[in-house]
Amino acid sequence: MALAVSRDAQIAALYEKLHARSAILSGLTPGSHAHAGIQAECDAIYAEIRRLESTTSISPKAVLIAAAVLLLILWSALH
């Protein structure tokens, strides 16, 4: 089991949530309180998607491989 949810999984879940809220939004009367609330929620979800898409991430597996390589280099340099 993964300790952290991957960025791609978070983005996919947010897109699903945005799609569901957009379907609700299309059935509401523009200008109503419900419409404004759902629109604000859609805007917030979209902003979070953009924020996640703009971040860079490194895989924990890549960090472990890099640490192992550095340890091997140090070990070979000391022997």
C-alpha positions in Angstrom: 0.0 0.0 0.0 1.3 3.4 -0.9 2.1 5.8 1.9 1.1 8.9 -0.1 -1.4 9.4 -2.9 0.4 10.2 -6.1 0.0 13.7 -7.7 -1.5 12.1 -10.8 -4.1 10.2 -8.6 -5.0 13.5 -6.8 -5.4 15.3 -10.1 -7.6 12.5 -11.5 -9.8 12.5 -8.4 -10.1 16.3 -8.6 -11.1 16.1 -12.3 -13.8 13.5 -11.4 -15.1 15.8 -8.6 -15.1 18.8 -11.0 -17.0 16.8 -13.6 -19.6 15.8 -11.0 -20.0 19.4 -9.8 -20.2 20.7 -13.4 -23.1 18.3 -14.0 -24.9 19.7 -11.0 -24.1 23.2 -12.1 -25.7 22.8 -15.5 -29.0 22.0 -13.9 -29.2 25.1 -11.7 -30.6 28.5 -12.5 -27.8 31.0 -13.1 -27.8 33.7 -10.4 -29.3 31.5 -7.7 -27.5 31.0 -4.4 -27.0 27.3 -5.2 -25.5 28.1 -8.6 -23.1 30.6 -7.1 -22.0 28.2 -4.4 -21.4 25.3 -6.8 -19.6 27.7 -9.2 -17.3 28.8 -6.4 -16.6 25.2 -5.6 -15.8 24.4 -9.2 -13.5 27.4 -9.4 -11.7 26.2 -6.3 -11.3 22.7 -7.6 -10.0 24.0 -10.9 -7.5 26.2 -9.1 -6.3 23.2 -7.1 -5.9 21.1 -10.3 -3.8 23.9 -11.9 -1.7 24.2 -8.8 -1.0 20.4 -8.7 -0.3 20.3 -12.5 2.2 23.1 -12.1 4.2 21.4 -9.3 7.0 19.1 -10.0 7.4 16.0 -8.0 10.0 13.3 -7.6 9.3 9.7 -7.1 10.2 8.2 -3.7 11.7 5.3 -5.6 14.0 7.7 -7.5 15.2 9.1 -4.2 16.0 5.6 -2.9 17.9 4.8 -6.0 19.9 8.0 -5.9 20.7 7.4 -2.2 21.8 3.8 -3.0 24.1 5.1 -5.9 25.6 7.7 -3.6 26.3 5.1 -0.9 27.9 2.8 -3.5 30.1 5.7 -4.7 31.1 6.6 -1.1 31.8 2.9 -0.2 34.0 2.4 -3.3 35.9 5.6 -2.7 36.7 4.5 0.9 37.9 1.0 -0.1 
